């Protein structure tokens, strides 16, 4: 629930945030039918945040308000020059306030600083808000595919171009 302040501060993840990150992921994904137990193989990155999102090839940010963590998201290496945006979540009571837009922008800056030329991500059809958000942020739909949670949409954004 929103606290006294409308202010959300983005900062680097700290190990003390781990339980709150897991709880936020569960809270946001459960209503969509996308929550999985923490020991599920596809949630290894959440179990090992410090290692998997480690600098210089990755990063993980949280959004902190008066009442605790209300947003999170990270990036990691997908392939040479390309990062993957992962685990972007905003507390249900804090959505539609521009927090996701700010978080994605900060993650893109961090990815550029890490040397990535592009960033990609995927979302399922069960995430209509995300499907609407990413094209507005300059992400281009590259393809769709059937996944285990429905139809997955894959997006990509070029972060900068080097002159030839």
C-alpha positions as CSV (number, residue, x, y, z in Angstrom):
1,X,0.0,0.0,0.0
2,X,1.3,3.5,-0.8
3,X,2.9,5.2,2.2
4,X,2.9,8.8,3.3
5,X,5.2,9.8,0.5
6,X,4.7,9.3,-3.3
7,X,8.4,9.3,-3.7
8,X,10.2,6.1,-5.0
9,X,14.0,6.0,-4.9
10,X,15.7,3.6,-7.3
11,X,18.9,2.1,-5.9
12,X,21.1,-1.0,-6.3
13,X,19.9,-4.2,-4.8
14,X,21.5,-5.2,-1.5
15,X,21.5,-8.7,0.1
16,X,19.2,-7.5,2.9
17,X,16.5,-6.9,0.2
18,X,16.3,-10.5,-0.8
19,X,13.2,-11.5,1.2
20,X,11.4,-8.4,0.0
21,X,12.3,-9.0,-3.6
22,X,11.0,-12.6,-3.4
23,X,7.7,-11.3,-1.8
24,X,7.3,-8.6,-4.4
25,X,7.7,-11.1,-7.2
26,X,5.1,-13.4,-5.7
27,X,2.7,-10.6,-5.0
28,X,2.8,-9.2,-8.6
29,X,2.9,-12.5,-10.4
30,X,0.3,-14.5,-8.4
31,X,-2.8,-12.6,-9.7
32,X,-1.6,-13.3,-13.2
33,X,-1.2,-17.0,-12.5
34,X,2.5,-16.7,-13.1
35,X,3.9,-17.3,-9.6
36,X,6.2,-20.3,-9.1
37,X,7.9,-21.6,-6.0
38,X,11.3,-20.2,-5.3
39,X,12.9,-23.6,-5.8
40,X,11.6,-23.8,-9.4
41,X,14.5,-24.1,-12.0
42,X,13.3,-20.9,-13.8
43,X,13.6,-18.9,-10.6
44,X,17.3,-19.6,-10.0
45,X,18.2,-16.0,-10.8
46,X,16.0,-14.9,-7.9
47,X,17.7,-17.4,-5.6
48,X,21.2,-16.3,-6.7
49,X,20.6,-12.5,-7.3
50,X,24.1,-11.5,-6.1
51,X,25.9,-13.9,-8.4
52,X,23.7,-13.9,-11.5
53,X,23.1,-10.1,-11.7
54,X,26.7,-9.2,-10.7
55,X,28.5,-6.2,-12.1
56,X,30.0,-5.7,-14.7
57,X,27.7,-7.9,-16.9
58,X,24.5,-7.3,-15.0
59,X,22.7,-5.3,-12.5
60,X,19.6,-5.3,-10.3
61,X,17.7,-2.3,-9.0
62,X,15.0,-1.9,-6.5
63,X,12.5,0.9,-5.9
64,X,12.1,1.9,-2.3
65,X,9.3,4.0,-0.8
66,X,8.4,4.8,2.8
67,X,6.6,1.4,3.1
68,X,9.4,-0.7,1.7
69,X,10.3,-2.1,-1.7
70,X,7.7,-1.3,-4.3
71,X,9.6,-2.1,-7.6
72,X,12.4,-4.2,-8.9
73,X,14.1,-5.2,-12.1
74,X,17.4,-6.3,-13.5
75,X,19.5,-7.1,-16.6
76,X,22.1,-9.7,-17.5
77,X,24.1,-10.8,-20.4
78,X,22.1,-12.6,-23.1
79,X,24.8,-12.7,-25.8
80,X,27.6,-10.6,-27.0
81,X,26.5,-7.0,-26.9
82,X,22.9,-7.8,-25.9
83,X,21.5,-7.7,-22.4
84,X,18.2,-9.3,-21.3
85,X,15.8,-7.3,-19.1
86,X,14.3,-9.5,-16.4
87,X,12.1,-9.5,-13.3
88,X,10.6,-6.0,-13.8
89,X,7.9,-5.8,-11.1
90,X,6.0,-2.9,-9.6
91,X,3.8,-3.4,-6.5
92,X,0.1,-3.5,-7.4
93,X,-0.7,-0.5,-5.3
94,X,2.1,1.6,-7.0
95,X,1.4,0.7,-10.6
96,X,0.4,3.4,-13.2
97,X,2.6,6.1,-11.7
98,X,5.5,5.9,-14.1
99,X,7.7,3.8,-11.9
100,X,8.2,1.0,-14.5
101,X,9.1,3.6,-17.1
102,X,11.8,5.1,-14.8
103,X,13.1,1.7,-13.8
104,X,13.4,0.6,-17.4
105,X,15.2,3.8,-18.2
106,X,17.7,3.4,-15.4
107,X,18.3,-0.2,-16.4
108,X,18.9,0.8,-20.0
109,X,21.5,3.4,-18.8
110,X,23.2,0.8,-16.7
111,X,23.2,-1.7,-19.6
112,X,24.8,0.9,-21.9
113,X,27.4,1.7,-19.2
114,X,28.2,-2.1,-19.2
115,X,28.8,-2.0,-22.9
116,X,25.6,-3.4,-24.3
117,X,24.3,-2.2,-27.7
118,X,20.8,-3.7,-27.3
119,X,18.5,-5.0,-24.7
120,X,15.8,-7.7,-25.2
121,X,13.1,-9.1,-23.1
122,X,10.0,-11.3,-23.3
123,X,6.6,-11.2,-21.6
124,X,3.6,-13.6,-21.7
125,X,0.1,-12.9,-23.0
126,X,-0.9,-12.8,-19.3
127,X,0.9,-9.5,-18.8
128,X,-1.2,-7.0,-20.8
129,X,0.2,-4.0,-19.1
130,X,3.8,-5.0,-20.0
131,X,2.7,-5.8,-23.6
132,X,1.4,-2.2,-23.9
133,X,4.4,-0.6,-22.0
134,X,7.4,-1.8,-23.9
135,X,6.4,-0.6,-27.4
136,X,5.8,2.9,-25.9
137,X,9.4,2.8,-24.5
138,X,10.8,2.1,-28.0
139,X,10.9,-1.7,-27.9
140,X,10.2,-3.5,-31.1
141,X,8.3,-6.8,-31.2
142,X,10.7,-9.3,-32.9
143,X,8.6,-12.5,-32.7
144,X,6.1,-14.5,-30.7
145,X,6.3,-18.1,-29.6
146,X,4.3,-20.6,-27.6
147,X,5.7,-20.9,-24.1
148,X,4.7,-22.9,-21.1
149,X,2.6,-19.9,-19.8
150,X,0.9,-19.1,-23.1
151,X,2.1,-17.0,-26.0
152,X,5.4,-15.2,-25.3
153,X,6.2,-11.9,-27.0
154,X,9.8,-11.1,-27.6
155,X,11.0,-7.4,-27.7
156,X,14.3,-5.7,-28.5
157,X,15.6,-2.2,-28.4
158,X,18.8,-0.8,-29.8
159,X,20.5,1.2,-27.1
160,X,23.0,3.1,-29.3
161,X,24.7,2.8,-32.6
162,X,28.4,3.1,-33.3
163,X,29.4,4.8,-36.5
164,X,30.9,2.4,-39.0
